[in-house]
Every structure is written in structure tokens, then in C-alpha cells.
């Protein structure tokens, strides 16, 4: 009997069918899903997120951007990468072109201060004479999917809109791609709708604006940033090692805080671990509330996929979304990229979406090392920590506050998160049903100590080496 062959077309046959099965918008959505995993978040958010696939004709794919400047930047900086990625989606070579295609009704970004005489009718009801902040219209509270991993940050974000100054500053930290920028911009949308002046900028944008202001005069720059009711700064870790930028932001922070104006910042790690900033700046970032966003667990991943799938013309069955959610995408951005890629395959398979077709669609996105390596299981991590530090398992999971036991517990929390890929909620349940804040404090302690305390680095290395040996032995036995 001849071997069974999949009904999914071989990639070499895709080009014969792609023109009739995928429209330009769907093709470009799939391409964006891959591009967002290979370009920096700043470049993706600034230049790619709002682009659209316009048409695909005569071997030429036309992409719409929102301004002539954007089309020029994409042509000179990203065209080779876009051409290569798009060809991979289509299954054949393609020429790429860009043209301006600004959605109807979208206003160009403007600064905080409007010219004298700006029309009152152009502003939201109740708003003062302020221009709208530069925000992505899709990143609102309504579009944010809430789970155990991000609930604290979500509720804190809503509170700073309802009660400005109650949590000041609010510092949200998370690894890239987990939604901290979404929350930051959602705050901006809601605060502006409530009639407040809002400035949103990445830390890099703040720094670039400051450099330009040094040439042209600082008065306008300082009125802009220090005159806002709500200041939102993204990726504040950019200030590490940039003393001039940090000093200017430090004084901006002090001015706004003294006036009771709301400050919200995001960073890729806990403020205490931002060792490239001054102690004074790190301390200020912890004055209000520090909230984290963790990697989404299965239930949250599935909810995110449901929400994002509703925006697409092609519908996937619930079983297909569950199959995608089962693949432990470490970030929301990669999860969305996986969904876009599967959606691009749907017109090609001509039948039911099966696990085989999903695996085939997504396998190129997973590095070989990740396909072969599974994270260590929680029990192995805990056992390795106990053996290395001479602590009993019952003590680790119990309520002992002995200094050595507490240190071992915190080390286990950190390794469970970083190496075991567990969420804060899962770690809390594993280690005696500890609450979110307790687990987070333990993780933050080790994150800081591994950069400042050689003994912690050595203990962490020893535990990881033991896990590696255990994994190698298991693989050899298998």
C-alpha cells in the first residue's frame, strides 16, 4: 500500500493557487505575523502595524502605508526583508511596492499644543484645548484580554484613569510582547476621552526629542512633556547608561509628580533590576505601584486567540484555536503571528483544519532547538534547588520563614519562571498556594541578586547545570 499523503499542497504548488485563494489583505496579515517576530517592537509598531495589503497583480504586491515618509522609510530600510518574508508566505518570488493609503477619517499625529484658534468642535465632548495623543486606535481596554497573568496590571491601569494620582507612578514591567504597551496606550485613550491632556512616547522618542530640543531650545520640549495631565513613557530601560536622557526625565518626573499629574511607565524588568539607572530614579519608579504582566497560560492564550480571530474574515473552528493555544507561544505577539500564519493556510488546504496542517503551518516559526527541548518539569526544578541548598521539600512548600529556606524558595520561584516557563499563578500553586505578590517579590529578589551578588549567580548556575545533566541523562536513556 502506498504511503498516505497529506491533502495539504506542497509549498511548490502554492503559487498556482494563491491568487485565487488569498486576497492581498489576508496575505499581508500572514506576512505581518512573521515580520513582527524578526523586527524590533519599535520598528513594528511605528512602521508596520498600520500597513495594509492593497493588491497583488502581475507579480507585484502593493502595500499601503499612512504617509509618504512611511513609504520612503519602508522602501529604503525594510524592503529586502519584507520581500523575502512575503515570498516565503506566497511560495514564489514577488516584487514589492509601497504607496500612501491613509484610512478615511484618520488624523495625522500632532503635538500636545494646538495652534491658537483650533476648532472646539473637533475635540471630544468635555475635552480641554488639547490635541489627541499619538496612539494606536486598536489598543484599548476593551480589546485587552484579561487573565490571571495580567489582572493586577489591568486593574491598576483602569484605576489610574478613574483616580488620577492614586497610584503614582504606575510602573508596568514585562518581557517584550506581553501587552504592557497595549495597557499603556489603553490608559492614554481612556484618559484623553475623559478630557485630560495625554503625552505618549517611547523612551527613545523622549530622548530624540530632547536631543533636537538642545539645538532648538528646551522651552517647547519642556512645556510639552511637563504640561501633560498624564505622561506615558514606554520602555524606560532605554535610559540605562544614557545619563543626559535620564537626568531630563528625572526632572520631568519630579515636576509632574509634585503637581499631582499621573505618570505611567513600562519596562522590560522590575525597577529594582534596572541597575543602569541611578538609585534615585529606581526609587521613584517604585513610589506608587509596580505591576507585572506574565506569559499567558493556556486559558488566556485561548481567550486571546478567540478575540483576535473575530477580526478576520476567515473563521477557524474552536478546536483549531485550541491546537494553536496548546503550542506554548512565549508572547502575545508570537501568538498573534501564529494565528495569522494559520489563517493564511486555510484557503490552501480546502478542507478541515487539522493538527497536521497547523503543525505544518507553524513548524517554520519554531527554532529546531526549541522543537527538541522541553522545559524542565516543576518537580525536577524544586528537587534540584533542594539538593543544591540542602533544604527539605516540605520546608520549601511550607510556611517556614527561616532565611535559608526563604532564599531557596525564592530561587525555585525564579527558575520555575525563567526556565520552567511557568506563570506566577502556577508557581504560587506549586509552592504551597502562595499569593501573587509573594511569588513576584521572590522572583524580583533573585532577578536583582543575580546581577549584584556572586553567590546568587553561582547558585543559579549550579541549579541549571544540574537540570541540564538530568535532561541529558534522560535523553540518553530514551
N, C-alpha and C positions, 0 to 999 in steps of 0.2 A: 504494500500500500504506500503510495507516495506520501511524503510528509505533509502535514496540514500547513497551509499558507494563510497568513493573516489577510483579511479583507482590506486592510489599510494600504493605500497605494505606496509604492516605494517613492522616496523623495524625488527620484529622477523623472517620475511621471507627473509630479505636481504641476509643473509649468503648463502642461497641456490642459489642465482643468482649472487652474487658479483664476483665470479671467472670468470664468462663468460662475465660480462658486464663492469667490470672496470679493466684496467691494472694497474700494480704497480705504474707507473708514475702518473696516474690520482688520484689513491687512496692517494698517498703521497702528491700530491698538495693540496688535500682537507684537509689532516691532518695538513699540514703546515699552512693552513689558520686558523685553530683553535689554533695551538700552538703559533702563533705569537701574539695572544691576551692574553695569560696567562703567557708567559715568558717575561723577560726584553728584551728591544730592543737590548741591548748589547749582551746578550746571543743568541738572534735570529740571529742577523747579523753575529756574529762570528762563531757560531756552526751549525746553522740550515739552513740558507738561501741557501747555495750552496749544500745541500744534495739532493740526488735523490732516488726515489723508483726504486730498481733494479729488484726484482722479488718477487713473492708471491706463495709459493708452500709448500704443505704438512704441513699446519698450521704454517708456518714460513714466516715472512716478512723481507726481507733483504734491508737495507738502505745503500746507498753508501755515504761515506764522502771523503774528499780530502787528508787526511793524516792519518797515524797510530795514531798520537797524538789525532786527532779529534775523531777517532772511540773510543779510550780509554776514552776520556773525556765524550762523549755521553753515553757510556756504564755505567760509574760509576756515572754520575751526572743526566742524563736526561732519562735514560731508563725506569724507572717506569712511569713517566709522558707520555712519548711517547707511551708506551704500552697501557696505559689507553685511551689516545686520539685516537689512531689508532683503538682500539677495538670499540670505540664509532662510528667511521666512518663506519667500516665494519659491525657492528651489532653482533659481536661474539668475543670471546677471541682469542688472537693471540700471538705467540712468536716473539720477535723482535731480530734481529741480525744486526751488522754493519760490513762493510768491506770497504777497501780503493778502491775508484773508481774515480781517478782524470781525468777530461776531457782531451782529447788529446790536446796538444799544450799549456796547461796552465802551466806557470812557477811558482815555489814556491815563496812566498814573500821574498824580500831581503831588506837590509838596503840601505840607500842613497848612501853610499860609496861602490864602486865596488873594487874588488881586482885589483892590477896592471895587465895590460895586458888584460883586458876584451875585448872581440871581438867587434870591431866597427860595424860589420855587424849585430849584434844582437839588435842594437838600431834603433829607428825611424829615418827617414831621417831628418837631421837638428838638432837632439838632441845632447847635450853635453854628456860627460862621466858621466852619472848619471843612477842609476837603476830606474826601474819603481816604482811608489808608490803603496802601498797596497790598491787597490781599487776594488770594485765590478764592473765587466765589464758591468753589465746591467744598472748601474746608470749614464747615460749620459744626456746631454742636449736634444738630440733627443728623448729620452724616457720620458722626463718630460712633463706632460700635463699642459699647461698654462691656467689660468683663472684669473678673477679679483682678486681673493683672494691671488694669489701668484705672480702676474705680476711684482710688484716692485722688489721683491727678485730675480726673474728670470732675469730681465734685468740688475740688479746690478751684479749678478753673471757672466753674459756674459761680462759685461764691465770690471771687474777686470782681465779677461783673455785678452781682447783686449787692455786694457790700464792699465797695472800693476802699482799700486800706486795711481791711480786716486781716488779711494775710499779705504782709508787705515786707520784703518782696516774696513772690511765689517763684520758687526755683523748681523746674521740672527737669529731671535727668533720665536719660535712657540711651541705649545703644542706637546707632543710626537705623532709621527705617521703622521705628515702632510707634510713631504717631505724636511725638512731642511737638513737632511743627504744626500738625493739624490742630492740636489743642491751643497752641499759641495764636494761630490765626482765627480760630473759633472765638477766642476771647476778644480779638480785635473786631470781628463782625458784630458781636453782641454789644460791646461797649460803644461802638460807633452808632448802632441802632438806638442806643439809649441816650444819644446826644452828646457823647464825650469825644474830645479830640484824641485821636489814636495815632501813634507812630509805631510802625512795624519795620524792623530792619534786621538783617543778619549782622553778626558782629563784624564780619568782613566789610559789609556795606557801611557800617558805622565808621570803621577805620578809614575806608576810602573817602568817605565824605569829609572826615577830619583832615586828611592829607590835602584835599582840594581846598578846604577852608583855610588852611595855613597860608595858601597863596593868595586867596581872595578876601580873607578877613573872616574872623571867627564869629562875628556877631550873628549873622544869619544862621549859621550852623547851630549855635547855642540856643538861639530863640526857638529853632525847630525842635531840637531834642529835649530841651529843658522847659518848653512851653506846653508839652502834651499833658493831658489828664492821665493817659495810660501809655506807658512805654514798654514795648515788646521787643526784646533782643534775643535773636536765635543763635545758638552755638557759641556761647560766650567763651568756650575753651579756646577760641581763636585768639583771644587776648593774651594767652600764655606766652611769655617771652617777648611780648611787644609792649614795652613799658610805657611808651607815649600814648598808645591807644588805651591801655588800661587806666592810666592816670586821668585821661579826659573822661572816660566812662565813670571812674570813681567819683569825680566831682559832679558829673551829671546825676549819678545815683544819689549823692548826698543832697543836692538841690531839690530833686523831686521828692525824696523821702521826707525831707524837712517840711515840704508843702503838703504832705499827705497824699501825693499823687501815686497811683498804682504802678508798680514795676513788676514785670514778669520776664524771666529769662529761662532759656533752656541750655542744657549742656549734656555732653556725652557720658558724664560720670558724676558721682556725688561731689558737691562743692569741696569737701574736705580733701578729696583726691586731686584737686586742681593745683598741684604743687608749683606750677609755673606762674600762678598769680600770687600777689602779696597776701600776707596773713590778714591784713585789714580788709581786703576785697573778699577773701574767702569767708571771713566772719560775717560780713554784711549780707552775703548771699544766703546765710543761714538765719538771718534775723526773723524772717516770717515763717514760711513753711517750705520744707523740701519734700517733694513728692516724686516718686519714680514711676516709670512705665516699664513693665516686664515683657518678655517674649510671650506671645499669646499661646495658651494651651489649646487643645483640640476644640473645645466648645466655642471658644472665642474665634478661633480660625474659621470655623464653620459659619458662625454668625457674620463675620467679615465677608466671606465669600458670597453668602446669600445677598448681603446688601450691595456688593459691587456687581454681582451678576444681574441684578434687576436693571442696571443701567444699559445692558447690552441687548441688541436685537435678537441675537442667537440665545436660545434658552437651553440651559443644562439641567438634567434631572437631579433631584436631591441626592441620589446615590453617587452621581459623578462629583458633586461638590464635596461629599463626604470622603471620596477617594483622594481628592486634592488636599483636603484638610488633614488627612492622615499622614501626608508627607510633611515632616516637621520643618516647614519653612521658618528660618530664624527671625524673619522680619515681615512686617505687613507689606512692605514694598515688594519683597520677593514673592509673597503670597499672591499679590495682585498680578505680578509678572507671570506667574504660573497659570493663573486663570486666563489671562489674555492669550497665552500660547495655546492652551487647550481650546479656547474659543476659535482660534484661527484654524485648528484642525477639524472642527466639527463639520464644516462644509465638505471636507475632503473624504471623510470616512463613509458618508452616505448611509449610515445606519446607526445602531445604538452605540452610545459612548460606553466603552468597557474599560476595565482596569488595564487591559493590554494596550489600548490606544492612548490612555492617559500616561502610562509609563513611557510609551514611545514618544509622546509629545514632550514630556518633561525631562527625559533622561539626558539630553544635551546640556541642560541647565545645572546639572549636579556634577561637580568635580569627581573624578574617579576615586580619589582618596575618601571623599565623603560617602560615596556609594558603598565602599567596602568597610568603613569604620563606623561602628555604632558607639554611642556614648556609654561610658561605664554605668552600670546599674547603681541605684542609690545604696543598696546593701553593701556592694563592694567598696564604694567610696567611704561609707561610715566605718566599715571594718578596717580599711587602710589607715584612716585617721586614728582610730582606737589603738591599733597595733603600734603605729609610729610614736604616739604620745603617751602610751601606757594608760589609757583611760578605759573604764568599763562601759560597755554599750548601755547598760541600764542607767548609769550616771549621765551619759550623753543625752539620752532621751528623757531623763528625769528632770527634777527641779533644783538640782544642786547648783549653788552659786559659787562653789569653790573656784578660785582663779584659774587653775589649770584646766578644770572641766569646762569652764566658760570659754576659755581660749580654744580648746579642742572643738567645742560645739560651733563656735564662730568659723573656725577653719573648715569644718564639714559643710556649713551653710554656703561658704564661698565656693568650695569645689563642686557642691551639688548644683549651684547656679551656673558657674562658668564652664565646667567640664561635663557635668551630668545633664545640662540643658533643661533644668527644672525651673518652674516658676516659683515665685515667693510663696504662693499659696501651697504648692506641692511640697516645698521644703518644710514649711510650717507643720503640715500634717505628718511628714516623715519623722520629724524630730519632736515628737510629743505634743502635737497640736499647738504649736506656738503661734502667736498672732503676727500679723503683717509687719508691724513696726519693730518687733523684736528681731525678726529674721533680717529685715532691711538694715537694722543697726549692726548686726553681726557681719553682714556682707560688706558694709561700708568700712567697718573697722579693719578687716583683712585687706580690702582694696587699698586703704591708706597705708597700712603697715608694710605691705609688700614693697612699697616704694621708699619707705623710710627706716625699716627695721630689718637688718640682715637675717636675724633669727627666723622671722616670719617667712622671708623668701626661701630660706633653707628648708623649713618645714613643708612649705607648699611644694617645693621641688621634690622632696623625698616622697610625699604622698603621691604625686603624679608619677614619679618613677615606679613606685610600687604598683600603681594601676596599669602602667604600660607593661610591666613584667607579667602581671596577671593576664592581661589581654593577649600578650604574645604566647604565653603558655597555653591558653585556651585555644588559640588559633592553631598552634602546633598539634595539640591533642585532637582537634577537629579534622 
